[in-house]
Amino acid sequence: MSEPYLSPLHKMVCTTPTDFWNDSCDEEELKYAISHGAVGATTNPSIVYEVLKKNFASWKSRIQKMLEESPTATEVEITWQVIEALATNGAKLLLPIFEREKGKKGRLSIQTNPQFYRNAEAIVDQAVHFASLAPNMQVKIPVTKAGILAIEEATFRGVSINATVCFTVPQAIAVGEAVERGLRRREAAGLDIETMSPVCTIMMGRLDDFLKVVEKRDKICSTPADTDWAGIACLKKAYSIYKERGYRVRLLGAAYRHHLHWTELIGGPIILTMPYSWQKLFNSSDLEVVPRFDEPVPEEILGRLLRRFVDFRKAYEEDGLKIEEFDSYGATVRTLRTFLESYHQLIAAIRDVMLENPDVKH
């Protein structure tokens, strides 16, 4: 009897240590991902805004009900009710996986307010609140100067964090160290850590995007496609350091731009968070599911990146950035701006429902 067919992504999770998550809390997309082996999902302001736009007809009535139940609520308060409702709905879909895996998988990542990126106390307070929404909630905290402080404190308080707005090896190391400090404090206090599952995201494609901007800005004569390897190189370097130092944080690759962000990472004991469109593309492709994670980035490509891009050296070298420089690194600035813009677009969409503006089309 022939073996049952497995899609490429399902084959990856069944035959290698690599897991994948759905890069959205959209219910339809998450159900598809789970059916192909996904064990988690994630959100951010951009994702929530897109989900709301896609499903606006069904969500409008829910928002109107929220307004009726909270007649004095501000547009910001209603916005966060919507974000939390989307997240908890996704968490319910993942709960069977969470229970099966005893807390190590099956989580939904919800992102803290991007406006808090300079305020550790506000991040921690919101992280603790989010963790109380569902047993399998994971909380995304930006890897800014304040975010590093928040990651340690939130970890100590029992929050399984997902470090985001992270692109570089120095940031990943800072996350690993902060989580270790938080876990050690919990252990010293006699608190449980067995079901915690901290994660550090490296937004590969956003680093690649930034270097392409630098290439044009600084008139760098770069070899075509070299910058497509920048994020992959940083993730592989960070993993080698994590493994050597024994950090109890799992790395996650995000921000897909091309298939190398999948094929070159198959086989690693990491997580890959994939948008629905990329999952569909990979599952319908003839790309081979072959472990390549242990294969280094081609030496000639890595050499050219290090030689030509100062900003890549900052991202790749262990001491390339100090914690005080995280907030001003180009990829951080660009991503925070994107998240803040999406957050304000989301608030505006809620505002339109509150005001029932007949001129606005959704």
C-alpha positions as CSV (number, residue, x, y, z in Angstrom):
1,M,0.0,0.0,0.0
2,S,1.4,3.4,-1.0
3,E,2.1,6.0,1.8
4,P,-0.5,8.8,2.2
5,Y,0.4,12.0,0.4
6,L,1.9,14.7,2.5
7,S,2.1,18.3,1.3
8,P,5.7,19.8,1.3
9,L,5.1,21.7,4.5
10,H,3.5,18.7,6.2
11,K,6.4,16.5,5.1
12,M,8.9,19.0,6.6
13,V,7.2,18.9,10.0
14,C,6.9,15.1,9.9
15,T,10.4,14.3,8.8
16,T,12.6,17.1,10.3
17,P,12.8,19.1,13.6
18,T,11.5,22.3,11.9
19,D,8.1,23.6,12.9
20,F,6.0,26.2,11.1
21,W,3.4,28.7,12.2
22,N,0.7,30.6,10.3
23,D,1.7,34.2,10.0
24,S,-1.8,35.5,10.7
25,C,-4.7,35.0,13.1
26,D,-7.2,34.8,10.2
27,E,-9.5,31.8,11.0
28,E,-9.7,30.4,7.5
29,E,-5.9,30.7,6.9
30,L,-5.1,29.2,10.4
31,K,-7.3,26.2,9.8
32,Y,-5.5,25.6,6.5
33,A,-2.1,25.8,8.2
34,I,-3.1,23.5,11.0
35,S,-4.3,20.9,8.5
36,H,-0.8,21.0,6.9
37,G,1.1,20.7,10.2
38,A,1.3,24.2,11.7
39,V,1.7,24.3,15.5
40,G,1.3,28.1,16.1
41,A,0.3,31.4,14.8
42,T,1.2,35.1,15.1
43,T,-0.2,38.6,14.8
44,N,1.0,42.1,14.6
45,P,-0.7,45.4,13.8
46,S,-0.3,45.0,10.1
47,I,-1.7,41.5,10.2
48,V,-4.7,42.4,12.3
49,Y,-5.5,45.4,10.0
50,E,-5.4,43.1,6.9
51,V,-7.6,40.4,8.6
52,L,-10.1,43.1,9.6
53,K,-10.2,44.4,6.0
54,K,-10.6,41.0,4.6
55,N,-13.5,40.1,6.9
56,F,-14.9,43.5,7.5
57,A,-18.5,42.5,6.8
58,S,-18.6,39.9,9.5
59,W,-16.5,42.0,12.0
60,K,-18.6,45.1,11.6
61,S,-21.5,43.7,13.5
62,R,-19.2,42.4,16.2
63,I,-17.6,45.9,16.6
64,Q,-21.1,47.4,16.8
65,K,-22.0,45.0,19.6
66,M,-18.8,46.0,21.4
67,L,-19.8,49.6,21.1
68,E,-23.3,48.9,22.5
69,E,-21.8,47.0,25.4
70,S,-19.2,49.7,26.1
71,P,-21.0,53.0,25.3
72,T,-18.2,55.2,26.7
73,A,-15.2,53.3,25.3
74,T,-12.8,55.2,23.1
75,E,-11.8,54.1,19.7
76,V,-8.4,52.9,21.1
77,E,-10.2,50.8,23.7
78,I,-12.5,49.2,21.1
79,T,-9.5,48.6,18.8
80,W,-7.8,46.6,21.5
81,Q,-11.0,44.6,22.2
82,V,-10.9,43.7,18.5
83,I,-7.3,42.7,18.6
84,E,-7.8,40.6,21.7
85,A,-10.9,38.9,20.2
86,L,-9.0,38.0,17.1
87,A,-6.1,36.6,19.2
88,T,-8.3,34.6,21.6
89,N,-10.2,33.1,18.6
90,G,-6.9,31.9,17.1
91,A,-5.8,30.6,20.5
92,K,-8.9,28.4,20.7
93,L,-8.0,26.8,17.4
94,L,-4.5,26.0,18.6
95,L,-5.5,24.9,22.1
96,P,-5.6,21.1,21.3
97,I,-2.0,21.3,20.0
98,F,-1.0,23.3,23.1
99,E,-2.5,20.6,25.4
100,R,-1.0,17.7,23.4
101,E,2.5,19.3,23.5
102,K,2.2,20.3,27.2
103,G,2.7,24.0,26.5
104,K,5.7,23.8,24.2
105,K,3.7,24.3,21.0
106,G,0.2,25.5,20.0
107,R,0.5,29.1,21.0
108,L,-0.9,32.3,19.5
109,S,1.4,35.3,19.5
110,I,-0.2,38.7,20.2
111,Q,1.8,41.8,19.9
112,T,2.1,44.6,22.5
113,N,1.2,48.1,21.6
114,P,3.9,49.4,19.2
115,Q,3.6,52.8,20.8
116,F,5.2,51.3,23.9
117,Y,8.6,50.5,22.3
118,R,10.4,53.0,24.7
119,N,8.4,52.1,27.8
120,A,9.4,48.8,29.5
121,E,6.9,49.1,32.3
122,A,3.9,49.6,29.9
123,I,5.1,46.6,27.8
124,V,5.3,44.3,30.8
125,D,1.9,45.4,32.1
126,Q,0.3,44.7,28.8
127,A,2.2,41.4,28.4
128,V,1.0,40.1,31.7
129,H,-2.6,41.1,30.7
130,F,-2.3,39.3,27.3
131,A,-1.0,36.2,28.9
132,S,-4.1,36.0,31.0
133,L,-6.4,36.0,28.0
134,A,-5.8,32.3,27.2
135,P,-3.6,29.5,28.5
136,N,-1.7,29.3,25.2
137,M,-1.1,33.0,24.6
138,Q,2.4,34.1,23.6
139,V,3.3,37.8,23.8
140,K,5.4,39.7,21.2
141,I,7.8,42.3,22.6
142,P,10.0,44.5,20.4
143,V,13.8,44.1,20.7
144,T,14.4,47.7,21.6
145,K,16.4,49.0,24.5
146,A,13.2,49.1,26.7
147,G,12.1,45.8,25.1
148,I,15.1,43.9,26.5
149,L,14.2,45.1,30.0
150,A,10.6,44.1,29.4
151,I,11.5,40.6,28.1
152,E,13.4,39.8,31.3
153,E,10.7,41.0,33.6
154,A,7.8,39.5,31.6
155,T,9.6,36.1,31.5
156,F,10.1,36.3,35.3
157,R,6.3,36.9,35.6
158,G,5.6,33.7,33.7
159,V,4.9,35.2,30.2
160,S,6.1,33.1,27.2
161,I,7.5,35.9,25.1
162,N,8.1,36.2,21.4
163,A,10.8,38.7,20.7
164,T,9.9,40.7,17.6
165,V,11.3,43.7,15.7
166,C,14.5,41.7,15.7
167,F,16.8,41.4,12.7
168,T,20.4,40.9,14.0
169,V,22.7,38.6,15.8
170,P,23.4,41.1,18.6
171,Q,19.6,41.5,19.2
172,A,19.1,37.8,19.3
173,I,21.9,37.4,21.8
174,A,20.4,40.2,24.0
175,V,17.1,38.3,23.9
176,G,18.7,35.0,24.8
177,E,20.5,36.6,27.8
178,A,17.3,38.5,28.9
179,V,15.2,35.4,28.9
180,E,17.9,33.4,30.8
181,R,17.9,36.1,33.5
182,G,14.1,35.9,33.7
183,L,14.1,32.1,33.9
184,R,16.8,32.0,36.5
185,R,14.9,34.5,38.6
186,R,11.7,32.3,38.4
187,E,13.7,29.2,39.3
188,A,15.3,31.0,42.3
189,A,11.8,32.0,43.4
190,G,10.5,28.4,43.1
191,L,8.2,29.2,40.2
192,D,7.3,26.8,37.4
193,I,9.0,27.1,34.0
194,E,8.2,23.7,32.5
195,T,5.4,24.9,30.2
196,M,7.0,28.1,29.1
197,S,8.2,28.4,25.5
198,P,10.1,31.6,24.8
199,V,10.8,32.4,21.2
200,C,13.1,34.9,19.4
201,T,12.0,36.0,15.9
202,I,14.5,37.1,13.3
203,M,12.7,39.1,10.6
204,M,14.9,37.9,7.7
205,G,13.1,39.6,4.9
206,R,13.0,42.9,6.6
207,L,16.8,42.9,7.0
208,D,17.1,42.0,3.3
209,D,14.7,44.9,2.5
210,F,16.8,47.3,4.5
211,L,20.0,46.3,2.9
212,K,18.5,46.8,-0.6
213,V,17.6,50.4,0.5
214,V,21.2,50.9,1.8
215,E,22.4,49.5,-1.6
216,K,20.6,52.3,-3.5
217,R,21.2,55.0,-0.9
218,D,25.0,54.4,-0.7
219,K,25.4,53.5,-4.4
220,I,26.8,50.1,-3.6
221,C,27.6,48.0,-6.6
222,S,26.4,44.7,-5.2
223,T,26.2,41.3,-6.8
224,P,22.6,40.5,-7.7
225,A,20.7,38.4,-5.0
226,D,23.5,38.7,-2.4
227,T,21.2,40.7,-0.1
228,D,18.6,37.8,-0.3
229,W,21.0,35.8,2.0
230,A,21.5,38.4,4.7
231,G,18.6,37.4,7.0
232,I,19.4,33.7,6.5
233,A,23.0,34.3,7.4
234,C,22.1,36.1,10.6
235,L,19.6,33.4,11.6
236,K,22.1,30.6,11.1
237,K,24.8,32.5,13.0
238,A,22.4,33.3,15.9
239,Y,21.4,29.6,16.1
240,S,25.1,28.5,16.4
241,I,25.5,30.9,19.3
242,Y,22.3,29.8,20.9
243,K,23.3,26.2,20.7
244,E,26.8,26.9,22.1
245,R,25.5,28.9,25.0
246,G,22.5,26.8,25.8
247,Y,19.9,29.5,25.7
248,R,16.4,28.2,26.4
249,V,14.9,30.2,23.6
250,R,13.8,28.9,20.3
251,L,14.6,30.9,17.2
252,L,12.0,31.7,14.6
253,G,12.4,32.9,11.0
254,A,9.9,35.4,9.6
255,A,9.2,38.0,6.9
256,Y,9.2,35.9,3.7
257,R,10.5,37.4,0.5
258,H,11.6,34.3,-1.5
259,H,11.7,30.5,-1.3
260,L,15.3,30.5,0.2
261,H,13.7,31.7,3.4
262,W,12.1,28.3,3.5
263,T,14.4,25.9,1.6
264,E,17.6,27.0,3.2
265,L,16.2,26.5,6.8
266,I,14.6,23.1,6.4
267,G,15.9,20.7,9.0
268,G,16.8,23.2,11.7
269,P,15.3,22.9,15.2
270,I,13.6,26.2,14.7
271,I,10.2,27.7,13.8
272,L,9.3,29.3,10.5
273,T,6.3,31.6,10.5
274,M,4.7,31.7,7.0
275,P,2.0,33.9,5.5
276,Y,-0.9,31.9,4.0
277,S,0.1,32.9,0.4
278,W,3.6,31.5,0.9
279,Q,2.2,28.2,2.3
280,K,0.0,27.8,-0.7
281,L,2.9,28.5,-3.0
282,F,5.2,26.1,-1.3
283,N,2.6,23.4,-1.1
284,S,1.9,23.6,-4.8
285,S,5.6,23.8,-5.8
286,D,8.1,21.1,-6.9
287,L,10.7,22.4,-4.3
288,E,12.4,19.5,-2.6
289,V,12.0,19.1,1.2
290,V,15.7,18.5,1.8
291,P,17.4,19.5,5.1
292,R,19.8,22.4,4.4
293,F,19.9,24.2,7.7
294,D,23.4,22.9,8.5
295,E,24.8,24.1,5.2
296,P,26.6,27.4,5.6
297,V,25.7,30.4,3.5
298,P,28.0,30.3,0.4
299,E,31.4,31.7,1.5
300,E,31.7,34.1,-1.4
301,I,28.3,35.6,-0.8
302,L,28.9,36.1,3.0
303,G,32.3,37.6,2.2
304,R,30.8,40.2,-0.2
305,L,28.1,41.1,2.2
306,L,30.6,41.7,5.0
307,R,32.9,43.6,2.7
308,R,30.4,45.9,1.1
309,F,27.7,46.5,3.7
310,V,28.6,48.2,7.0
311,D,25.0,47.6,8.1
312,F,25.3,43.9,7.4
313,R,28.4,43.7,9.6
314,K,26.5,45.4,12.4
315,A,23.8,42.7,12.0
316,Y,26.0,39.7,11.6
317,E,28.9,40.3,14.0
318,E,28.3,39.3,17.6
319,D,29.3,42.8,18.9
320,G,28.0,44.7,15.8
321,L,25.4,46.6,17.8
322,K,25.1,47.7,21.4
323,I,21.7,47.5,23.1
324,E,21.6,51.3,23.1
325,E,21.8,51.2,19.3
326,F,18.9,48.8,18.7
327,D,16.3,51.5,18.4
328,S,18.2,53.5,15.8
329,Y,19.2,50.6,13.5
330,G,17.7,51.1,10.1
331,A,15.6,47.9,10.0
332,T,14.2,48.6,13.4
333,V,13.2,52.2,12.5
334,R,11.6,51.0,9.2
335,T,9.6,48.2,10.9
336,L,8.5,50.3,13.9
337,R,7.2,52.9,11.4
338,T,5.3,50.2,9.5
339,F,3.7,48.8,12.7
340,L,2.8,52.2,14.0
341,E,1.2,53.2,10.7
342,S,-0.8,49.9,10.6
343,Y,-1.9,50.5,14.2
344,H,-3.2,53.9,13.4
345,Q,-4.9,52.6,10.2
346,L,-6.6,50.0,12.4
347,I,-7.8,52.6,14.8
348,A,-9.1,54.7,11.9
349,A,-11.1,51.6,10.6
350,I,-12.7,51.2,14.1
351,R,-13.4,55.0,14.2
352,D,-15.3,54.7,10.9
353,V,-17.6,52.1,12.4
354,M,-18.1,54.3,15.5
355,L,-19.0,57.3,13.4
356,E,-20.8,55.4,10.7
357,N,-19.3,57.5,7.9
358,P,-21.3,56.8,4.8
359,D,-18.5,58.0,2.5
360,V,-16.0,55.4,3.6
361,K,-15.9,52.2,1.7
362,H,-14.4,49.0,3.1
